[in-house]
Amino acid sequence: MSEPETAGDVDPRATPGHIAELLGQVPTGLLIDGGWRPAETGQTFGVSDPATGQPLLRVADASPADALAGLAAADRAFPAWAATAPRDRAELLRAAFEEVLRRRDEFALLMTLEMGKPLPEAYGEVTYGGEFLRWFSEEAVRIQGRYGTTPEGNGRVLVSQHPVGPCYLITPWNFPLAMATRKIAPALAAGCTVVVKPASLTPLTTSLFAQVLLDVGVPAGVVNVLPTTASGPVSTAILEDPRVRKLSFTGSTPVGRDLLARSAPGVLRTSMELGGNAPFLVFPDADLDAAVEGALRAKFRNIGQACTAANRFFVHRSLAEEFTARVTAAVANYATGPGIRTGVTIGPLIEPRAVAKTGELVADAVARGATLRVGGHALEGAGSFFEATVVADVPAEAALMREEIFGPVLAITTFETEDEAVRLANATEYGLVSYVYTRDLARGQRLIERLATGMMGLNVGVVSNAAAPFGGWKQSGLGREGGLEGIREYLQTKYTLTPDPFA
Ligand code: NAP
């Protein structure tokens, strides 16, 4: 096995000078009614770089009172925004798309600094996240209804679509730009106003993006942003207020369940993008080169911290050793280090707790009989680093096979028959995404029908696309983001009956 690559120099786009200039541009207040302001309590909290543990900036820490001020602003802005011509809403989103891409260096660097992903991946997220702005600018002008005659011929049925009202959007830390644009863009396209609560670990990208929305002319109060360390009380204040009409949440399944329960008294529309436990199936007729490449992308993108990350690898017994040897050889070459350095594949995990949890999952699997093929350890020193890891022969009862890993650990087990593979893949309460590698067309078609997931990669390792409906089955969520479906989450239907005009 070759020696691991070492991280290279600091990327020329991420020098201390670039970082200081960038951080000087990030708004650090709460965005309420078109202006940045301190928290009503005067409180702030620190945001730090997971690669160094060093502080980056302090931002205002919203209280429940601030939350209600944000919701009031969204409520006041709603009638005018809902009445704004769809073409005008579309042009603002399109302008935001252009501006995010124009400022791609700033957004990419900021995501690497506050979240840790390697800089090239952060550039990839700018493209992906920006695409939701372009896609929903195009969808804003295609909100349609229908007109028909009742079967009896005695009336006319009109069906129209209307924005649901002020929305509360909660985002996670793992894709700081894309998770924000994937909610804000369809909401604004539909004519809704929003209050956004970013993850407390990564609020900076959302604030910079909100400033872009103000810069291109999105009116005051349409987008309000509330960084906070009091996500529970802030959310309660909003969810208990009758002015909010919808909650869209991306995050873990336990928090999603709790928020669903808290949305019940107000009978809110809800969209839930929750956790995953994706199976990755390699059949004996797979193109092994493609399967290895897809496996590495599906597992190690975002340092394994994606809801769509392949969590459980089921490889046909006939290929298992070769597949394992090839992914192990590739992973042994991955450089681990700060995402601003060149050549890095594995940046830091989001926080020290995540490093500890990843180590425990690997130790549990090994104690139950799994074989550690490469990696398996946290790195000493500053920053939350865990090596890229491959574990083989993982028994079904290992926690690695049941829990969402959210770290750079590729866990392999084997199967003999298609029925067994399907049974193992579906043996989870999650149902977000599955990956299948096979060259047998009929098998691929059977698996589309047999795997209980909202999305499937058939001979591909990454499925996300702004034009496609992203979302899960079972306890991975409710509703869809992106695609034709995404804007419908922010629209409500009205049916109007009129008499037969000829009667
Ligand atoms: P998380 O702990 O559930 O947090 C997600 C968001 O919810 C954060 O903004 C968090 O704020 C907030 N939150 C936490 N507790 C809350 C409460 N009691 N009331 C209201 N808000 C609360 O999840 P995470 O660790 O950030 O993200 C990882 C999870 O997200 C994984 O399970 C992953 O699979 C899932 N995810 C799903 C998708 C998808 O599309 N299906 C996409 C990305 C991630 P604080 O930061 O202040 O705690």
Boltz pocket constraint, residues with backbone or C-beta under 6 A from the ligand:
constraints:
  - pocket:
      binder: B
      contacts: [[A, 170], [A, 171], [A, 172], [A, 173], [A, 174], [A, 197], [A, 198], [A, 199], [A, 200], [A, 201], [A, 228], [A, 229], [A, 230], [A, 231], [A, 232], [A, 235], [A, 250], [A, 251], [A, 252], [A, 253], [A, 255], [A, 256], [A, 258], [A, 259], [A, 272], [A, 273], [A, 274], [A, 275], [A, 276], [A, 306], [A, 307], [A, 308], [A, 404], [A, 432], [A, 472], [A, 476], [A, 477]]
      max_distance: 6.0
